[in-house]
Amino acid sequence: MYTSTTSSSKTIYYLRKIIPIPESGLLKFFSMAFLMFCILCNQSMLRILKDSIVISEVNAEITGFAKVVIFPVAAILVILYSKVADRVPYTKIYSVVVTSFILFFLTFAFFIYPNVDCLHISYDTVSRLSFNHPYLRWYLLLFGNWGYTTFYVLAELWPDVVYVIFFWQLANHITTVEQARSFYPALSFFGNSATAFMGMFMLYITSPNCLVYKVFNFCSSKILLVKVCVCILAIFGFVSIYLVHFISRTIIKESFLCVGVDTKKKATIGIIEGLKYVAKSRYLWIITTCSTAFYFSMNLAEALWKAEVSVAYPTVSQYAHLSSMCIFWTGVFTMILNVAGKSIMRLLNWKMIFSIPPVTMAVSGCLFFGVSLFVNYSSFSSTFVYLPVIFGAVHSVLAKGVKYSVWDISKEMLYIPLDPIMKTRGKAATDLIGSKFGKSFSSIVPVIILSFSKATGYLAIAPVIAVLFVIVCIIWLIAAHFLSLEYEKRVN
C-alpha cells in the first residue's frame, strides 16, 4: 500500500512538472489540449498527403507555383472572415469552415482522385500545349491538374485558418495573461505530441504490411491510402467541432463573437497596416526579418529536397512513408527541445539563444546543398541517389525542431517589453508579414527563374537556390545579433 501510494505520488509530482496547471483549470486545459491535438493531427496528415500526391503525380516544381496561388486565396478568405466575424458566433463560423474543409477532402478522396483521368486535362494535351507555349508549361500543368492543385492549396490553408486563426483566438479568449505563462508551454508540449503521433500512425498506414491493404486488396494502394487518411481526418475534424461547442457551453458558458473584431482586443490586421506598424519600429523590423528569413530559407531548401525525394521515392506511398518518418522525428525532437527549453533559456545569453535557429539552419542546410550539388553534378548521381534525401531529411528535422521550440518560445518573449498596443498589433504584424512574405517570395523566386528559362526543374537551378539560401542565412544571423542587442536594451 505504501509502495503504491509512493508511486502514485511520484506520478502526480512529475505530471505537475509537465502540466503546472491548478486543479480548477484542468478541464479547460485538457479540453484545449485535445482540441489542439485534433487540429495538429489533421495538419500533420495533410502536410504528408499534399506533398506525396502532388509531387508524385505531377512534379516537385508545381508546388512552388501552387504556393503563389495560396496568397490571394488566403487574402480573400481573410476579407470574407472579417465581414462575418462581428455578426456570427465563433462556434458557427468554426463549424462551417471546418465542415467545408472536410467535405472537399472527402470529395477529393472518393470522387476526384479515383476519377482523375476523366476530370483532368489529358497528359498528351498538356504536353502538346506546353511544346507550343514553352513559357506557359508550368501554368498549364498547374491548371491542367486542377484537382491536385486545389487539394494542395486547401491543405496549405488548414494550418493558417484552423490552427493559427481559430484555435489561438479561442485560446487567447479563455486564457488570462497570468494563466498563459503556465498554460501555453504545457499546451505546446501536448500539441507537438500530435505531430509525433501522426508521424507514427502514417508510418504504419504507408507500410506495405499494413492490414488495410490486405483487407481491401481490390483497390489501388495510393487511392486506398488517401481514402483511409481522409476518413480519419474527418473524424478528427468533427471531434474538434464538438470540442469547440463543448468549450463554449461548459467553460465560456455564452455565445461569443470572434476575438479580433472587438476594438479593445483586436490583434488581426491587414498587410498594409502590418507594414506600417513594422516600419515604425526598428525592433519589430528586426523580428520580422528573422521570421521571414526562416520561412524563406526553409522553403528554398525544401524545394530542392522534395525534388530529390521524388527521384528516390517516385510513388505516392513511398513518398508518404518518408514524409511520415520526418514528421515523426520532428515531433520527437521538438518535444525534447521543449522540455530542455527552460535550461536553454537559463544557461545561454540572448545572443546565443537567438543565434541557435540561423546557425542550425545554415549548417545543416549547407551540408544538404553541398551533398546535393556534389551528387547531381558528378558521375555519382545514380550511385548515391539516396544521400541528398538523407541529408535533407536531417536538415528538415533539425531546422523545424529548433524553430518550433527555441525560436517560437524566445520570439514570444520578445514582445513582453513592448507597450500593450505594440505587444498585440506589433506581434500580429510581424507574424503576418514573416510567414506570408517568407513563404510567398521563396516560391516566387524559383517560379520566375523556371518561367523565363529553359530549366527543367529545381535540380537544374540548384546552384542558384543554394546561393540564395546562404545569403538569407547570413542576413538572418546578422539580424539575430542586432535583435539580441535591442532586446537587452529593453529588459535591462
C-alpha positions in Angstrom: 0.0 0.0 0.0 2.8 2.3 0.9 4.7 1.5 -2.3 1.5 2.1 -4.3 0.9 5.4 -2.6 4.5 6.5 -3.1 4.4 5.5 -6.8 1.2 7.4 -7.2 2.6 10.5 -5.5 5.7 10.4 -7.8 3.5 10.1 -10.9 1.4 13.1 -9.7 4.6 15.0 -8.9 6.1 14.5 -12.4 2.7 15.2 -14.0 2.6 18.5 -12.2 6.0 19.3 -13.6 4.8 18.8 -17.1 1.4 20.3 -16.6 1.8 23.2 -14.0 -2.0 23.9 -14.0 -4.1 24.3 -10.9 -7.0 21.7 -10.5 -9.6 24.4 -11.2 -8.1 24.9 -14.7 -7.6 21.2 -15.7 -10.9 20.9 -17.5 -10.1 24.0 -19.6 -6.5 22.7 -20.2 -7.4 19.2 -21.3 -10.3 20.4 -23.5 -8.0 22.8 -25.3 -5.1 20.3 -25.4 -7.4 17.7 -27.0 -8.7 20.3 -29.5 -5.1 21.3 -30.4 -4.2 17.6 -30.7 -7.1 17.0 -33.2 -6.2 20.1 -35.3 -2.5 19.4 -35.4 -3.1 15.7 -36.2 -5.0 16.8 -39.3 -2.3 19.4 -40.1 0.4 16.8 -40.0 -1.6 14.4 -42.1 -2.4 17.0 -44.7 1.3 18.0 -44.8 2.2 14.5 -45.7 -0.6 13.9 -48.2 -0.3 17.1 -50.1 3.3 16.7 -51.0 3.1 13.0 -51.6 0.1 13.3 -54.0 1.1 16.5 -55.9 4.9 15.8 -56.2 4.4 12.1 -57.1 1.6 12.6 -59.5 2.9 15.8 -61.2 6.3 17.0 -60.0 8.1 19.0 -57.2 8.2 22.2 -59.1 4.5 22.6 -59.4 4.2 23.1 -55.6 6.1 26.4 -55.9 3.6 27.6 -58.4 0.7 26.4 -56.2 2.1 28.4 -53.2 1.9 31.5 -55.3 -1.9 30.9 -55.7 -2.3 30.4 -51.9 -1.5 34.1 -51.1 -4.5 35.6 -53.0 -6.8 32.8 -51.8 -5.8 33.5 -48.2 -6.4 37.2 -48.7 -9.9 36.5 -50.0 -10.6 34.2 -47.0 -9.4 36.9 -44.6 -11.7 39.5 -46.2 -14.7 37.1 -46.1 -13.9 36.2 -42.5 -13.7 39.9 -41.4 -17.1 40.5 -42.9 -18.9 37.9 -40.9 -16.7 37.7 -37.7 -18.6 40.5 -35.9 -22.0 39.1 -36.8 -21.9 35.4 -36.5 -20.9 33.5 -33.3 -17.4 31.8 -33.3 -18.8 28.3 -32.9 -20.9 28.6 -36.1 -18.1 30.0 -38.1 -15.7 27.3 -36.9 -18.3 24.6 -37.7 -19.0 25.9 -41.2 -15.3 26.4 -42.1 -14.1 23.0 -40.8 -17.0 21.2 -42.3 -16.3 22.8 -45.7 -12.7 21.6 -45.5 -13.8 18.1 -44.6 -16.4 17.9 -47.4 -13.8 18.9 -50.0 -11.2 16.4 -48.8 -13.8 13.7 -48.8 -14.9 14.7 -52.3 -11.3 14.6 -53.4 -10.6 11.2 -51.8 -13.8 9.4 -53.0 -14.6 11.1 -56.3 -11.8 13.4 -57.8 -8.7 11.2 -57.1 -10.2 7.9 -58.3 -11.5 9.6 -61.5 -8.7 11.9 -62.1 -8.0 10.6 -65.6 -11.5 11.7 -66.7 -11.6 15.0 -64.8 -8.1 16.4 -65.5 -6.9 17.6 -68.9 -5.1 14.7 -70.5 -1.3 14.4 -70.3 -0.9 14.4 -74.1 -2.9 17.6 -74.3 -0.9 19.4 -71.7 2.4 18.1 -73.3 1.3 19.4 -76.7 0.3 22.8 -75.4 3.5 23.0 -73.3 5.5 22.3 -76.5 3.7 25.1 -78.4 3.9 27.5 -75.5 7.1 26.6 -73.5 7.0 29.6 -71.2 3.5 28.6 -70.0 4.3 25.0 -69.4 4.3 25.2 -65.6 1.0 27.1 -65.6 -0.6 24.5 -67.9 0.5 21.8 -65.5 -0.9 23.7 -62.6 -4.4 24.3 -64.1 -4.5 21.1 -66.1 -4.1 19.2 -62.8 -6.7 21.4 -61.0 -7.8 18.7 -58.6 -4.3 18.2 -57.2 -3.8 22.0 -57.1 -7.0 22.6 -55.2 -6.1 19.9 -52.7 -2.7 21.3 -52.2 -3.9 24.9 -51.7 -6.6 23.9 -49.2 -4.2 21.6 -47.3 -1.8 24.5 -47.1 -4.6 26.8 -45.8 -5.7 24.4 -43.0 -2.9 25.5 -40.5 -3.3 29.2 -41.3 -7.1 29.2 -41.0 -8.0 26.5 -38.4 -4.9 26.5 -36.2 -3.4 30.0 -36.3 -6.7 31.9 -36.5 -9.4 29.8 -34.9 -7.5 27.8 -32.3 -5.4 30.6 -31.0 -8.3 33.1 -31.0 -10.2 30.7 -28.7 -7.1 30.1 -26.5 -6.5 33.8 -26.1 -10.2 34.4 -25.4 -10.4 32.0 -22.5 -6.9 32.4 -21.1 -5.6 35.3 -19.0 -2.0 36.7 -19.2 -1.2 35.1 -15.8 -2.6 31.7 -16.9 -0.8 31.8 -20.2 2.7 31.6 -18.6 2.0 28.1 -17.4 -0.8 27.1 -19.8 0.8 27.7 -23.2 4.2 25.8 -22.7 2.2 22.8 -21.4 -0.2 23.1 -24.3 2.7 23.3 -26.8 4.2 20.1 -25.4 0.9 18.2 -25.9 0.4 19.8 -29.2 3.7 18.7 -30.6 2.9 15.1 -29.3 0.2 15.1 -32.1 3.0 15.6 -34.7 4.9 12.6 -33.3 1.7 10.5 -33.0 0.5 11.2 -36.6 4.0 10.6 -37.9 4.0 7.2 -36.2 0.5 6.4 -37.5 1.3 7.4 -41.1 4.5 5.3 -40.9 2.2 2.3 -40.3 -0.5 3.2 -42.8 2.0 3.7 -45.6 3.8 0.5 -44.9 3.2 -2.4 -47.4 2.5 -4.7 -44.4 -0.5 -2.5 -43.2 -3.6 -4.6 -42.6 -5.8 -2.2 -44.6 -4.1 -3.2 -47.9 -4.6 -6.9 -47.2 -8.3 -6.5 -46.4 -9.1 -4.0 -49.3 -6.7 -5.6 -51.8 -9.1 -4.8 -54.7 -8.4 -1.1 -54.5 -5.3 0.8 -55.7 -2.9 1.3 -52.8 -2.5 5.0 -53.3 -6.2 5.7 -53.6 -6.9 3.5 -50.5 -4.2 5.4 -48.6 -5.9 8.7 -49.3 -9.4 7.4 -48.5 -8.3 6.0 -45.1 -6.4 9.1 -44.2 -9.2 11.5 -45.2 -11.8 9.4 -43.2 -9.6 9.7 -40.1 -9.1 13.4 -40.9 -12.9 13.8 -41.0 -13.2 12.1 -37.6 -10.7 14.4 -36.0 -12.4 17.4 -37.7 -15.8 16.6 -36.4 -14.4 15.9 -32.9 -12.8 19.3 -33.0 -16.2 20.9 -33.8 -17.7 19.1 -30.8 -14.9 20.2 -28.6 -15.4 23.9 -29.7 -19.1 23.7 -28.8 -18.3 21.9 -25.5 -15.8 24.6 -24.5 -18.3 27.3 -25.5 -21.1 25.7 -23.3 -19.0 24.5 -20.4 -16.1 26.9 -20.0 -17.2 30.2 -21.6 -20.9 29.5 -21.0 -22.0 32.0 -23.5 -22.1 32.6 -27.3 -19.2 34.9 -28.3 -18.1 36.6 -31.4 -14.6 36.0 -32.8 -11.7 37.6 -31.0 -10.1 40.3 -33.1 -13.3 42.1 -34.1 -13.5 43.8 -30.7 -11.6 47.0 -31.0 -10.3 46.6 -27.4 -8.8 43.2 -28.2 -8.1 43.4 -31.9 -4.9 41.7 -32.9 -5.7 40.8 -36.5 -4.6 43.4 -39.1 -4.1 43.6 -42.8 -0.8 43.5 -44.7 -0.6 47.3 -45.4 -1.4 48.1 -41.8 1.1 45.5 -40.7 3.8 47.0 -42.8 3.1 50.4 -41.3 3.5 49.0 -37.8 6.7 47.3 -38.6 8.1 50.4 -40.3 7.6 52.4 -37.2 9.8 50.2 -35.0 13.4 49.1 -35.7 12.8 46.4 -33.1 9.8 44.9 -34.9 11.6 45.2 -38.2 14.4 43.0 -36.9 12.0 40.4 -35.5 10.2 40.4 -38.9 13.5 39.9 -40.7 14.3 36.9 -38.6 10.8 35.4 -39.0 10.8 36.0 -42.8 14.3 34.5 -43.1 13.2 31.2 -41.5 10.3 30.7 -44.0 12.4 31.9 -46.9 15.4 29.6 -46.2 13.3 26.6 -45.2 11.2 26.8 -48.3 14.2 27.1 -50.6 15.9 24.0 -49.0 12.7 22.0 -49.0 12.0 22.8 -52.7 15.2 21.2 -53.7 14.9 18.4 -51.2 11.4 17.4 -52.4 12.7 17.2 -55.9 15.4 14.9 -54.7 12.8 12.8 -52.8 10.6 12.5 -55.9 13.5 10.9 -57.7 14.4 8.4 -55.0 10.8 7.7 -53.9 8.6 8.1 -57.0 5.3 6.6 -55.8 2.7 8.2 -53.5 3.1 5.6 -50.8 6.9 5.7 -50.8 6.9 9.5 -50.6 4.3 9.5 -47.9 6.3 6.9 -45.9 9.5 9.1 -45.9 7.5 12.2 -45.1 5.8 10.4 -42.2 9.2 9.5 -40.8 10.4 13.1 -41.0 7.1 14.3 -39.3 7.6 11.8 -36.5 11.2 12.7 -35.7 10.4 16.4 -36.0 7.7 16.0 -33.3 10.0 14.0 -31.1 12.9 16.4 -31.5 10.6 19.4 -30.8 9.2 17.8 -27.6 12.8 17.1 -26.4 13.7 20.7 -27.0 10.5 22.0 -25.3 11.5 20.0 -22.2 15.0 21.4 -22.4 13.8 24.9 -23.2 13.9 26.2 -19.6 17.6 25.1 -19.2 18.5 26.7 -22.6 16.9 30.0 -21.5 18.7 29.9 -18.2 22.2 28.8 -19.3 22.7 30.8 -22.5 22.7 34.5 -23.2 20.3 36.1 -25.6 22.8 36.4 -28.4 23.4 32.7 -28.3 19.7 31.8 -28.0 18.7 34.0 -31.0 21.6 32.6 -33.0 20.7 28.9 -32.5 18.0 28.8 -35.2 20.0 30.5 -38.0 23.2 28.5 -37.2 21.2 25.3 -37.2 19.5 26.2 -40.5 22.8 27.3 -42.1 25.0 24.4 -41.0 22.5 21.6 -41.8 21.3 23.3 -44.9 24.8 23.9 -46.3 25.6 20.2 -45.7 22.5 19.3 -47.6 23.1 21.6 -50.5 26.8 20.5 -50.7 25.9 16.9 -50.9 23.1 17.5 -53.4 25.3 19.6 -55.7 28.1 17.0 -55.5 25.9 14.1 -56.3 23.9 15.7 -59.1 26.8 17.4 -60.8 29.1 14.4 -60.7 29.3 10.9 -62.1 27.9 9.5 -58.8 24.3 10.7 -59.4 22.9 7.2 -59.8 25.0 5.6 -57.1 24.3 8.0 -54.3 20.7 9.0 -55.1 19.6 8.5 -51.5 22.4 10.6 -50.0 20.8 14.0 -50.6 17.5 12.7 -49.4 19.0 11.6 -46.0 20.9 14.9 -45.5 17.8 16.9 -46.5 15.6 14.9 -44.1 18.1 15.5 -41.2 18.1 19.2 -42.1 14.3 19.4 -42.1 14.0 17.7 -38.7 16.7 19.9 -37.1 15.7 23.2 -38.6 11.9 22.8 -37.9 12.5 21.3 -34.4 14.6 24.3 -33.4 12.1 26.7 -34.9 9.1 25.2 -33.2 10.8 25.1 -29.8 13.7 27.6 -29.3 12.7 30.3 -31.7 8.9 30.2 -31.1 9.4 30.3 -27.3 12.0 33.1 -27.4 10.0 35.0 -30.0 7.0 35.3 -27.8 9.3 36.7 -25.0 10.4 39.4 -27.4 7.0 41.1 -27.1 7.0 41.3 -23.3 8.9 44.6 -23.0 6.6 46.4 -25.5 3.7 48.6 -24.6 0.2 46.9 -24.8 -0.7 48.2 -28.2 2.6 47.2 -29.9 2.5 43.9 -27.9 -0.7 42.9 -29.7 -0.7 44.7 -33.0 3.0 44.6 -33.5 3.0 40.8 -32.9 0.2 40.4 -35.4 2.1 42.4 -38.0 5.4 40.5 -37.6 3.6 37.1 -37.7 1.6 38.0 -40.8 4.5 39.5 -42.8 7.1 37.0 -41.6 5.0 33.9 -42.7 3.2 35.2 -45.7 6.1 37.1 -47.3 8.7 34.4 -46.4 6.6 31.6 -48.0 5.5 33.6 -51.0 8.8 35.2 -52.0 10.7 31.9 -51.5 8.3 30.4 -54.1 8.2 33.4 -56.4 12.0 33.5 -57.0 12.2 29.9 -58.3 8.9 30.4 -60.2 10.3 33.4 -62.1 13.5 31.5 -62.9 11.6 28.5 -64.2 9.1 30.6 -66.1 11.6 32.6 -68.1 14.3 30.0 -68.6 14.6 26.5 -70.2 15.4 24.9 -66.9 13.7 21.6 -66.5 13.2 21.8 -62.7 14.7 22.6 -59.3 17.6 20.3 -59.8 18.7 22.3 -62.8 18.7 25.6 -60.8 20.1 24.1 -57.6 23.3 26.3 -57.6 21.1 29.4 -57.7 18.9 28.2 -54.9 22.0 27.3 -52.8 23.4 30.8 -53.2 20.1 32.4 -52.3 19.9 30.1 -49.2 23.4 31.2 -48.0 22.6 34.9 -48.4 19.3 34.6 -46.5 21.0 32.7 -43.6 23.8 35.3 -43.4 21.1 38.1 -43.2 19.3 36.1 -40.5 22.4 35.6 -38.4 23.2 39.4 -38.6 19.6 40.2 -37.7 19.8 37.8 -34.7 22.9 39.7 -33.4 21.1 43.1 -33.6 18.0 41.5 -32.1 19.9 40.4 -29.0 21.3 44.0 -28.6 17.8 45.6 -29.0 16.2 43.1 -26.6 18.8 43.5 -23.9 18.3 47.3 -24.1 14.6 46.8 -23.3 15.0 44.3 -20.4 18.0 45.9 -18.7 
